[in-house]
Amino acid sequence: MSRRGGGGRRPDSRRDQPTQAPAPSFQRGGGGAAGPRGRGRQGQRGGAGRGSHSGSGAAPSSPHTASTSTAPAPSSPSVSASASAPSSSSVSTLVEETEQKLTLAAPAAATLPPSSSQAMRFPVRPGFGTVGKKCVVRANHFMVQLAERDIHHYDVSITPEVTSKKINRQIISQLINLYRLTHLGERMPAYDGMKSIYTAGPLPFESKEFIIKLPDSDPRPSSSTRPRRERQFRVVIRLASKPDLYTLQQFLLRRHFEAPYEVIQVLDVVLRAAPSEKHTVVGRSFFSTDLGPVGQLGDGVEYWRGYFQSLRPTQMGLSLNIDVSARSFYEPILVTEFVQYYCRDLSRPLSDQVRLKVKKALKGIKVVLTHMEYNKSYKITGISSEPMSRLMFTDDNATRLSVVQYFRQRYNIGLQFTSLPALVAGSEARPIYLPMELSRIAAGQRYTKRLNERQVTALLRATCQRPRDREANIRMMARTNAYNEDTLVNKEFGIQVADGLTSVDARILPAPMLKYHETGREASVNPGFGQWNMINKKMFNGGRVEVWTCVNFSTRLNRDVPFQFCQGLVDMCNSKGMVFNPRPVIPISSSNPNQIEKALVDVHNRTAQQGKQLQMLIIILPDVSGSYGRIKRVCETELGIVSQCCQPRQASRLNMQYFENVALKINVKVGGRNTVLVDAVQKRIPLVTDRPTIIFGADVTHPQPGEDSSPSIAAVVASMDWPEVTKYRGLVSAQAHHEEIIQDLYKSTQDPQRGLVHGGMIRELLIAFRRSTNFKPHRIIFYRDGVSEGQFSQVLLHEMNAIRQACASLEEGYAPPVTFVVVQKRHHTRLFPADHNRRDLTDRSGNILPGTVVDTHICHPTEFDFYLNSHAGIQGTSRPTHYHVLYDENRFTADGLQVLTNNLCYTYARCTRSVSIVPPAYYAHLAAFRARYYIEDETSAGGSTGGSRSTAERSLAIRPLPVIKDNVKDRGALFGQYCYFGSSFRLEINGRN
């Protein structure tokens, strides 16, 4: 019988620790009260400097809030299982309090640099980490030196207004060519393509108007009878501001707190000016057929190589972050060739289904006509509903004729594919019909739609580079750009870019010891190189499965394979410490992959007829991908079945390693735990195991490009065991399209009978933690995934306020200290071994070792952030995760947070490897993707690991997520960790729905 490790439910002898209660309710006072942690009602603090926790468990304040009163909540009625919630006025005042604490006020400590009253102050770095083996790595950051320049910013107004940056650049380029030596005082401006130009000194005027003429875009050649027309533009340049380099220098020297982003923007525009003229610009990246070989992705899509470039302030000064990348583009082929990817036989009319797919694929694409003497281009607005042979229109002579007749009479062209519809350009009032066979897709157009599975695989295969190769390509790209030879960059603005990558001090954190069951031959393991195995080990808590069966949807498997697979899987589960009944409740069966829902309903009904509820349904997926999402939706929202999906290709191999991996997933789906941290069991994790601590993970996933009506989905998960922090429960919520701030962390509604009713994901998970552990959380650690730097302040202010309100709604004065950490994977910093030949500094893939952490040189000049490479590379170049602390009332040391984050990465439930992102954030990411299956109409191309997929267009109204069946939620088993979802927040403090 497995035992619960670490005495997670033993009462603590400390006075400020909450005692076990017979019912898991939040009560007045207790561990959540102010006072014991130095957060008294008078707002007194235990000192402004950073330090470790004292033996009494006091939680000193974060330096960035030292000057602000932090009384957790105004006096309000207490809340318990039978009590009413706080009043709306008491909760609403938290908005002002949170804003006060998060808004920059003058710091108490004189050592902190000054800043404006408008900025948001994030915690200063508490020092640098010291734990781990020291080493040196190289980062793809190129240091930038600046000369003294008197920068001026001018507003640019172009009339008539032009939306194309390319045309804008042509206009300003013409202006510079004409007037640089005269009206511009020999200055060479840097132009951002929109509304701003920057100069390295004043222009001879504060405001001036220019008239610029450009040749007309009409591609027809001029002649003596038809001279080339010109377009005329009025350009007004006015002085806007004078960005000061001195403020940037003071910021980099840590004498000023607020980053002067306007100055950094100027320098970034200067460095991007030349590449923007030569290459296709996509965000902060540049792509061109000149930057590397073009590759085919299939279905009329190709990829171009390019590079990312961004100027960043760091501890060493300014650095230019350069990384190689690739982007998908439309292949410049005839439209008929493109359509053949959707319909092989072009001699027959398109079916309605294919026609709609083709219309969606072609809409918005520019095409060039091939039968003209000049390159005339059009933007496709749609395709005709009738084939060209029957598509009639009236020409300029008021003659009614078909598109086929028109091209034969006008151009003497006999169209071949007359059964195809015509491309439609122009307006609804004056449509222009273009034959597909005479239209070529214009080169250089980004493919913005979602790549299919084959295209993604092809792109990854083509662009996956070993660290040595990627580093060499980055060096080559930097040399090709030749920044120091650019007149605008070097001579005009005095910017110099270093030739080589930056060497950075790093440390390799040790892997944590992992605890397994005592009855195994190995009760613990010290992972090496970020991975280990289950040989001679048993799960820390083995789950129990009494009622199960299997259904096979693959038609290619031998009829005996499902039986052999299930027998091997059951044997593996039992050998690893689970109690798994060897006999299925109903016989293992095979079903038609075209009747998935019918087969699942049949299995459910046959089990119910025996008076039993399935604990686990093992499903062998169909041979053709695309049914995973539908299976999960039916099982979890309609039938209440916990399922484990397996790929037929893997099932047929009867591989022991695969059995082991599936067993790990099944165990956590039935409430077991595979492994825990030894330090957690022995309560040796600072700021986690000394007091009941809940760890949250949160993420928001947005629809794929082009899905303008699909909602964004927010997910929040939280640890449900303490001190082990390995089980997680989660909630999801649909919200407005592309809304990044999580809207349902806390919410309140007015009920006619009950009055003000509080809810929200944070509140519900806090209650679940109390019920699971018999402790209320004394500390909150919140890992927030997916937030860009430009959203830091907004997300922090809203979501921290929601956390505060959720806590205050549970109990008077309940305000546990919070540490809010943003988790970023979408960045372009890459770390390379200083010596690729040193085996003690690289893993098998040639990447830096798992546990490599960097908090110096390339990190923020003053704030608390670090890069952590917590996983072992498999192929390609590993991407470290960037962690940025936005709020820290728990006062973590650098080592404390870095070691905790790295150690948590070894507790991911689905494999025996450390993962690249802290598991709570990882689980939230998976949870949000799982929820998307519940609201989408089309099936997914994903497998059992989950993923995103396209949706049909639907109403802009936010569709509520379907309710998950209670038994699935209660078993906490949706995707390989302890997690459930809910579309509404029904679990109130008084237990009523």
Long-range contacts (C-beta under 8 A, 24 or more apart in sequence): 2-517, 2-539, 2-540, 2-541, 2-542, 2-577, 2-672, 3-518, 4-541, 5-515, 5-540, 5-676, 5-681, 5-724, 6-676, 6-680, 6-681, 6-682, 6-683, 6-723, 6-724, 8-721, 8-722, 8-723, 8-724, 8-773, 9-773, 9-774, 12-691, 14-56, 14-57, 16-56, 16-57, 16-778, 17-57, 17-691, 17-692, 17-775, 17-778, 18-692, 18-775, 18-776, 18-778, 20-774, 20-775, 21-774, 23-81, 24-767, 24-770, 24-771, 24-772, 24-774, 25-80, 25-81, 25-770, 25-989, 26-79, 26-80, 26-767, 26-770, 26-776, 26-810, 26-811, 26-814, 26-989, 27-78, 27-80, 27-811, 28-78, 28-80, 28-811, 28-812, 29-78, 29-813, 30-776, 30-811, 31-691, 31-692, 31-775, 31-776, 31-778, 32-776, 32-778, 32-807, 32-810, 32-811, 32-813, 32-814, 32-815, 32-816, 33-813, 33-814, 34-71, 34-72, 34-813, 34-815, 37-778, 37-817, 39-70, 39-71, 39-72, 39-815, 39-817, 40-71, 41-71, 41-813, 42-69, 42-71, 43-68, 43-69, 43-70, 43-71, 45-70, 48-108, 48-109, 49-109, 50-126, 50-127, 50-891, 50-893, 51-891, 52-686, 52-893, 53-686, 53-687, 53-690, 53-891, 57-690, 57-691, 57-778, 59-779, 59-817, 59-889, 59-890, 59-891, 60-891, 61-889, 61-891, 62-123, 62-887, 62-888, 62-889, 62-890, 62-891, 63-107, 63-109, 63-112, 63-123, 63-124, 64-107, 64-121, 64-122, 64-123, 64-124, 64-887, 64-888, 65-101, 65-889, 66-107, 66-108, 66-109, 67-105, 67-106, 67-107, 67-108, 68-100, 68-101, 68-105, 69-100, 70-97, 70-101, 71-97, 72-804, 72-807, 72-808, 72-813, 72-814, 72-815, 73-97, 73-804, 73-807, 73-808, 73-812, 73-813, 73-814, 73-815, 75-812, 75-813, 76-808, 76-812, 77-812, 78-811, 78-812, 79-809, 79-810, 79-811, 79-812, 79-989, 80-811, 80-989, 81-989, 81-990, 81-991, 82-990, 83-989, 83-990, 84-754, 84-755, 85-755, 85-756, 85-757, 85-758, 85-809, 85-989, 86-758, 86-808, 86-809, 86-812, 87-756, 88-748, 88-756, 90-808, 91-748, 91-758, 91-805, 91-808, 91-809, 94-801, 94-804, 94-805, 94-808, 95-801, 97-804, 98-797, 98-800, 98-801, 98-804, 99-797, 99-801, 102-793, 102-796, 102-797, 102-800, 102-887, 104-257, 104-258, 112-257, 113-250, 113-254, 113-255, 113-256, 113-257, 113-862, 114-256, 114-257, 115-256, 115-257, 115-258, 116-258, 119-257, 119-258, 119-793, 120-792, 120-793, 120-796, 120-797, 121-257, 122-792, 122-796, 122-863, 122-864, 122-884, 122-885, 122-886, 122-887, 123-863, 123-864, 123-885, 123-886, 123-887, 123-888, 124-862, 124-863, 124-864, 125-855, 125-860, 125-862, 125-863, 125-864, 125-865, 125-894, 126-864, 126-891, 126-892, 126-893, 126-894, 127-893, 127-894, 128-855, 128-856, 128-894, 129-507, 129-853, 129-855, 129-866, 129-894, 129-895, 129-898, 130-507, 130-895, 131-507, 131-509, 131-510, 131-895, 131-898, 131-899, 132-507, 132-508, 132-509, 132-510, 132-851, 132-853, 133-507, 133-508, 134-505, 134-506, 134-507, 135-506, 135-507, 135-508, 135-834, 135-841, 135-852, 136-503, 136-504, 136-505, 136-506, 136-834, 137-503, 137-504, 137-506, 137-831, 137-832, 137-833, 137-834, 137-848, 137-852, 137-854, 138-471, 138-501, 138-502, 138-503, 138-504, 138-831, 138-832, 138-833, 138-834, 139-501, 139-502, 139-504, 139-829, 139-830, 139-831, 139-832, 139-854, 139-857, 139-858, 140-321, 140-322, 140-323, 140-471, 140-474, 140-501, 140-828, 140-829, 140-830, 140-832, 141-312, 141-314, 141-319, 141-320, 141-321, 141-501, 141-502, 141-829, 141-858, 142-319, 142-320, 142-321, 142-322, 142-478, 142-497, 142-498, 142-499, 142-500, 142-501, 142-502, 143-316, 143-317, 143-318, 143-319, 143-320, 143-497, 143-498, 143-502, 144-267, 144-311, 144-317, 144-318, 144-319, 144-320, 144-495, 144-496, 144-497, 144-498, 145-317, 145-495, 145-496, 145-498, 146-245, 146-248, 146-267, 146-318, 146-494, 146-495, 147-493, 147-494, 147-495, 147-496, 148-245, 148-494, 149-200, 149-201, 149-245, 149-493, 149-494, 150-200, 150-201, 150-202, 150-242, 151-198, 151-199, 151-200, 151-242, 151-243, 151-244, 151-245, 151-263, 151-266, 152-198, 152-199, 152-201, 152-202, 152-203, 152-239, 152-241, 152-242, 153-196, 153-197, 153-198, 153-239, 153-240, 153-241, 153-242, 153-243, 153-262, 153-266, 154-189, 154-196, 154-197, 154-198, 154-199, 154-203, 154-237, 154-238, 154-239, 154-240, 155-195, 155-196, 155-237, 155-238, 155-239, 155-240, 156-191, 156-194, 156-195, 156-196, 156-197, 156-235, 156-236, 156-237, 157-195, 157-235, 157-236, 157-238, 158-233, 158-234, 158-235, 159-233, 159-234, 159-235, 159-236, 160-233, 162-233, 165-193, 165-194, 165-276, 165-281, 167-214, 168-193, 168-194, 169-193, 169-276, 169-277, 170-214, 171-212, 171-214, 171-233, 171-235, 172-197, 172-235, 173-277, 174-212, 174-213, 174-214, 175-210, 175-212, 175-235, 178-212, 179-210, 183-208, 183-210, 187-492, 188-487, 188-488, 188-492, 190-266, 190-269, 190-270, 190-273, 190-488, 190-492, 190-493, 191-269, 191-273, 192-269, 193-276, 196-240, 196-269, 197-237, 198-243, 198-266, 198-269, 198-270, 200-492, 200-493, 200-494, 203-237, 203-239, 205-237, 206-238, 206-239, 207-236, 207-237, 207-238, 207-239, 208-236, 208-237, 209-234, 209-235, 209-236, 209-237, 210-234, 210-235, 210-236, 210-237, 211-235, 219-374, 219-375, 219-376, 219-377, 220-373, 220-374, 220-376, 221-373, 221-374, 248-313, 248-318, 251-313, 251-861, 252-313, 252-317, 252-318, 252-861, 254-861, 254-862, 257-862, 259-313, 264-311, 264-313, 264-318, 267-311, 267-318, 267-493, 267-495, 268-310, 268-311, 270-488, 270-489, 270-492, 270-493, 270-495, 271-309, 271-311, 271-320, 271-483, 271-489, 271-495, 271-497, 272-309, 273-488, 273-489, 274-481, 274-486, 274-488, 274-489, 275-309, 275-481, 279-306, 280-304, 280-306, 280-444, 280-446, 282-306, 282-327, 282-446, 284-308, 284-309, 284-310, 285-309, 285-325, 285-327, 287-325, 287-326, 287-327, 287-329, 291-477, 291-480, 295-326, 295-458, 295-459, 295-462, 296-331, 296-458, 297-328, 297-451, 297-455, 297-458, 297-459, 298-341, 298-454, 298-455, 298-458, 299-341, 299-452, 299-454, 299-455, 300-330, 300-331, 300-333, 300-337, 300-338, 300-341, 300-441, 301-328, 301-329, 301-330, 301-331, 301-447, 301-451, 301-455, 302-328, 302-329, 302-330, 302-331, 303-327, 303-328, 303-329, 303-459, 303-462, 303-463, 304-329, 305-463, 307-474, 307-477, 308-828, 310-828, 313-860, 313-861, 314-857, 314-858, 314-859, 314-860, 314-861, 315-856, 315-857, 315-858, 315-859, 315-860, 315-861, 316-502, 316-857, 316-858, 319-502, 319-858, 320-483, 320-497, 321-828, 321-829, 322-474, 322-477, 322-478, 322-828, 323-474, 323-828, 323-829, 323-830, 324-465, 324-470, 324-473, 324-474, 324-477, 325-463, 325-828, 326-459, 326-462, 326-463, 327-446, 328-446, 328-447, 328-451, 328-455, 328-459, 329-443, 329-444, 329-445, 329-446, 329-447, 330-365, 330-441, 330-445, 330-446, 330-447, 331-441, 332-440, 332-441, 332-442, 332-443, 333-440, 333-441, 334-370, 334-436, 334-437, 334-439, 334-440, 334-441, 335-362, 335-367, 335-423, 335-436, 335-437, 335-439, 335-440, 335-441, 336-417, 336-420, 336-436, 336-437, 338-362, 338-441, 339-420, 339-436, 346-417, 346-419, 346-420, 347-417, 347-419, 348-419, 349-387, 349-419, 349-420, 350-420, 350-421, 355-383, 355-385, 355-421, 358-383, 358-421, 359-383, 361-449, 362-423, 365-441, 365-442, 365-445, 366-441, 366-442, 366-445, 367-423, 367-434, 367-439, 367-440, 367-441, 367-442, 368-439, 368-440, 368-441, 368-442, 369-434, 369-438, 369-439, 369-440, 370-438, 370-439, 370-440, 371-407, 371-411, 371-413, 371-438, 377-442, 378-423, 378-425, 378-426, 378-432, 378-434, 378-439, 379-425, 380-423, 380-424, 380-425, 380-434, 381-424, 381-425, 381-426, 381-427, 382-424, 383-421, 383-422, 383-423, 383-424, 384-421, 384-422, 384-423, 384-424, 384-433, 385-421, 386-421, 387-418, 387-419, 387-420, 387-421, 388-415, 388-417, 388-418, 388-419, 388-420, 388-421, 388-422, 388-433, 388-435, 389-418, 389-419, 391-421, 391-422, 391-433, 393-431, 393-433, 403-433, 403-435, 407-435, 407-438, 413-438, 448-705, 448-706, 449-704, 449-705, 449-706, 450-704, 450-705, 450-706, 450-948, 450-949, 450-950, 452-941, 453-625, 453-941, 460-876, 464-875, 464-876, 465-876, 465-877, 466-845, 466-846, 466-876, 466-877, 467-830, 467-832, 467-833, 467-836, 467-842, 467-845, 467-846, 467-847, 467-848, 467-873, 467-877, 467-878, 468-832, 468-836, 468-846, 470-830, 470-832, 470-876, 470-877, 471-501, 471-830, 471-832, 474-501, 474-830, 475-500, 475-501, 501-832, 502-857, 502-858, 503-834, 504-831, 504-854, 504-856, 504-857, 504-858, 505-854, 505-856, 505-857, 506-831, 506-848, 506-852, 506-853, 506-854, 507-852, 507-853, 508-849, 508-851, 508-852, 508-853, 509-851, 509-852, 509-853, 509-898, 509-899, 509-902, 510-851, 511-850, 511-851, 511-906, 511-914, 512-677, 512-678, 512-679, 512-902, 512-903, 512-906, 513-677, 513-678, 513-679, 514-675, 514-676, 514-677, 514-678, 514-906, 515-540, 515-675, 515-676, 515-677, 515-678, 515-681, 516-540, 516-675, 517-541, 517-542, 517-577, 519-577, 520-577, 524-678, 527-906, 527-914, 529-843, 529-844, 529-849, 529-850, 529-872, 530-843, 530-849, 530-850, 530-851, 530-870, 530-871, 530-872, 530-913, 530-914, 531-872, 531-912, 531-913, 531-914, 532-912, 532-913, 533-660, 533-912, 534-576, 534-660, 534-664, 534-912, 537-576, 538-576, 538-577, 539-576, 539-577, 539-578, 539-664, 539-667, 539-672, 539-673, 539-674, 539-675, 540-672, 540-673, 540-674, 540-675, 540-676, 541-671, 541-672, 541-673, 542-576, 542-577, 542-578, 542-579, 542-667, 542-672, 543-578, 543-579, 543-666, 543-667, 543-668, 543-669, 543-670, 543-671, 543-672, 544-578, 544-579, 544-580, 544-670, 545-573, 545-578, 545-579, 545-580, 545-581, 545-615, 545-616, 545-666, 545-670, 546-581, 546-615, 547-581, 547-585, 547-607, 547-612, 547-613, 547-614, 547-615, 547-616, 548-580, 548-581, 548-584, 548-585, 548-614, 548-615, 548-616, 548-617, 548-618, 549-584, 549-585, 549-586, 549-587, 549-588, 549-589, 549-603, 549-607, 549-614, 549-617, 549-618, 550-584, 550-588, 550-589, 550-617, 550-618, 550-619, 550-620, 551-588, 551-589, 551-590, 551-591, 551-599, 551-600, 551-603, 551-617, 551-618, 551-619, 551-620, 552-588, 552-589, 552-590, 552-591, 552-619, 552-620, 552-648, 553-590, 553-591, 553-592, 553-593, 553-596, 553-599, 553-619, 553-620, 553-621, 553-622, 553-627, 554-590, 554-593, 554-620, 554-621, 554-622, 554-623, 554-648, 554-651, 555-593, 555-622, 555-623, 556-623, 556-648, 557-620, 557-648, 557-651, 557-652, 558-652, 559-590, 561-651, 561-652, 561-654, 562-588, 562-590, 562-620, 562-651, 563-588, 564-654, 565-620, 565-646, 565-651, 565-652, 565-654, 566-618, 568-654, 568-656, 568-659, 569-618, 569-659, 569-662, 569-663, 569-666, 571-659, 572-656, 572-659, 572-660, 572-662, 572-663, 573-663, 573-666, 573-667, 576-660, 576-663, 576-667, 578-663, 578-666, 578-667, 578-670, 578-672, 585-610, 585-612, 585-614, 586-610, 593-622, 593-623, 593-624, 593-627, 596-622, 596-627, 596-630, 596-631, 596-634, 597-630, 597-634, 600-631, 600-634, 600-635, 600-639, 600-641, 601-634, 601-639, 603-641, 604-639, 604-641, 613-640, 613-967, 614-641, 614-642, 615-642, 615-670, 615-971, 616-642, 616-643, 616-644, 616-666, 616-669, 616-670, 617-641, 617-642, 617-643, 617-644, 618-643, 618-644, 618-646, 619-643, 619-644, 619-645, 619-646, 620-645, 620-646, 620-647, 620-648, 620-651, 621-645, 621-646, 621-647, 621-648, 621-943, 621-944, 622-648, 623-648, 625-940, 625-941, 625-942, 625-943, 626-939, 626-940, 626-941, 627-939, 628-933, 628-939, 628-940, 628-942, 628-943, 628-944, 628-946, 629-933, 629-936, 629-939, 629-940, 629-942, 629-949, 630-933, 630-939, 630-940, 632-930, 632-933, 632-974, 633-933, 633-934, 633-962, 635-968, 636-934, 636-964, 636-965, 636-968, 636-974, 636-981, 637-934, 637-962, 637-963, 637-964, 637-965, 638-965, 639-965, 640-965, 640-966, 640-967, 640-968, 641-968, 642-669, 642-670, 642-967, 642-968, 642-971, 642-973, 642-974, 644-669, 644-944, 645-943, 645-944, 646-944, 647-943, 647-944, 660-912, 661-910, 661-911, 664-909, 664-910, 664-911, 664-912, 664-976, 665-909, 665-910, 665-976, 668-727, 668-909, 668-910, 668-973, 668-976, 668-977, 668-978, 669-971, 669-973, 669-974, 669-976, 670-971, 670-973, 671-971, 671-972, 671-973, 671-978, 673-721, 673-724, 673-726, 673-727, 673-909, 674-726, 674-909, 675-726, 675-907, 676-724, 676-726, 676-907, 677-724, 677-725, 677-726, 677-903, 677-906, 677-907, 679-903, 680-723, 680-724, 680-725, 680-726, 681-723, 681-724, 683-723, 685-723, 685-900, 685-903, 686-893, 686-896, 686-900, 687-779, 687-890, 687-892, 687-896, 687-900, 688-723, 688-725, 688-779, 688-781, 688-900, 689-722, 689-723, 691-778, 691-779, 692-722, 692-769, 692-773, 692-775, 692-776, 692-777, 692-778, 692-779, 693-722, 693-723, 693-725, 693-777, 693-778, 693-779, 693-780, 693-781, 694-718, 694-719, 694-722, 694-765, 694-766, 694-769, 694-777, 694-779, 694-780, 694-781, 695-719, 695-725, 695-781, 695-782, 695-783, 695-904, 695-920, 696-762, 696-765, 696-780, 696-781, 696-782, 696-783, 696-920, 697-728, 697-783, 697-785, 697-918, 697-919, 697-920, 697-921, 697-922, 697-923, 697-924, 698-742, 698-745, 698-782, 698-783, 698-784, 698-785, 698-799, 698-921, 698-924, 699-784, 699-785, 699-786, 699-921, 699-924, 699-925, 699-927, 699-928, 700-735, 700-739, 700-740, 700-742, 700-786, 700-928, 701-786, 701-925, 701-928, 701-929, 701-932, 701-948, 702-737, 702-738, 703-737, 703-738, 703-951, 704-948, 704-949, 704-950, 704-951, 706-950, 707-950, 707-951, 707-953, 708-737, 708-953, 709-737, 709-953, 709-954, 709-955, 709-956, 710-737, 710-935, 710-936, 710-951, 710-954, 711-735, 711-736, 711-737, 711-935, 711-958, 711-959, 712-736, 712-737, 712-738, 712-739, 712-740, 713-928, 713-931, 713-932, 713-961, 714-742, 714-743, 714-744, 714-761, 714-928, 715-924, 715-925, 715-927, 715-928, 715-931, 716-742, 716-745, 716-761, 716-762, 716-765, 716-924, 717-765, 717-920, 717-923, 717-924, 717-927, 717-977, 717-979, 718-765, 718-766, 718-768, 718-769, 718-920, 719-769, 719-920, 720-768, 720-769, 720-772, 720-773, 720-972, 720-978, 721-772, 721-773, 722-769, 722-773, 722-775, 725-904, 725-907, 726-907, 726-909, 727-772, 727-972, 727-977, 727-978, 728-919, 728-920, 728-923, 728-977, 728-978, 728-979, 729-765, 729-768, 729-772, 729-972, 729-978, 729-979, 729-980, 730-923, 730-924, 730-927, 730-979, 730-980, 730-981, 731-761, 731-764, 731-765, 731-980, 731-981, 731-982, 731-985, 732-927, 732-928, 732-930, 732-931, 732-961, 732-981, 732-982, 732-983, 733-761, 733-961, 733-983, 734-931, 734-935, 734-958, 734-959, 734-960, 734-961, 734-983, 735-958, 736-958, 737-956, 740-786, 740-787, 740-791, 740-795, 741-791, 741-794, 741-795, 741-798, 741-799, 742-799, 742-802, 744-985, 745-799, 745-802, 745-803, 745-806, 746-802, 746-803, 746-805, 746-806, 746-809, 747-985, 748-809, 757-988, 758-806, 758-809, 758-988, 758-989, 759-985, 759-988, 760-802, 760-806, 760-985, 761-985, 762-802, 762-803, 762-806, 762-807, 763-806, 763-809, 763-810, 763-985, 764-982, 764-985, 764-987, 766-806, 766-807, 766-810, 767-810, 767-987, 767-989, 768-987, 776-810, 776-811, 776-814, 777-816, 778-816, 779-816, 779-817, 779-819, 779-890, 780-816, 780-817, 780-818, 780-819, 781-818, 781-819, 781-821, 781-890, 781-900, 782-818, 782-819, 782-820, 782-821, 783-821, 783-823, 783-918, 783-920, 783-921, 784-820, 784-821, 784-822, 784-823, 784-921, 785-822, 785-823, 785-824, 785-825, 785-917, 785-921, 785-924, 785-925, 786-823, 786-824, 786-826, 786-925, 787-822, 787-824, 788-824, 788-826, 792-822, 792-884, 792-886, 795-822, 796-820, 796-886, 796-887, 800-887, 810-989, 817-889, 817-890, 818-887, 818-889, 818-890, 819-885, 819-887, 819-888, 819-889, 819-890, 819-892, 819-897, 820-885, 820-886, 820-887, 820-888, 821-883, 821-884, 821-885, 821-886, 821-897, 821-901, 822-883, 822-884, 822-885, 822-886, 823-881, 823-882, 823-883, 823-917, 823-918, 823-921, 824-881, 824-882, 824-883, 824-884, 825-879, 825-881, 825-882, 825-916, 825-917, 827-879, 827-882, 829-858, 829-867, 829-880, 829-882, 830-877, 830-878, 830-879, 830-880, 831-867, 831-869, 831-878, 831-880, 832-877, 843-872, 843-873, 844-872, 844-873, 845-872, 845-873, 845-874, 845-875, 845-876, 845-878, 846-873, 847-872, 847-873, 847-877, 847-878, 848-878, 850-914, 851-902, 852-880, 853-898, 853-902, 854-880, 855-894, 855-898, 860-884, 864-888, 864-894, 864-897, 866-894, 866-897, 866-898, 868-898, 868-901, 868-902, 869-916, 870-901, 870-902, 870-905, 870-914, 870-915, 870-916, 870-917, 870-918, 871-905, 871-913, 871-914, 871-915, 871-916, 872-913, 872-914, 878-916, 879-916, 881-916, 881-917, 881-918, 883-918, 909-976, 909-977, 909-978, 910-976, 910-977, 919-977, 923-977, 923-979, 926-975, 927-974, 927-975, 927-979, 927-981, 930-974, 930-975, 930-981, 931-961, 931-981, 934-961, 934-962, 934-981, 935-959, 935-961, 935-962, 946-975, 960-984
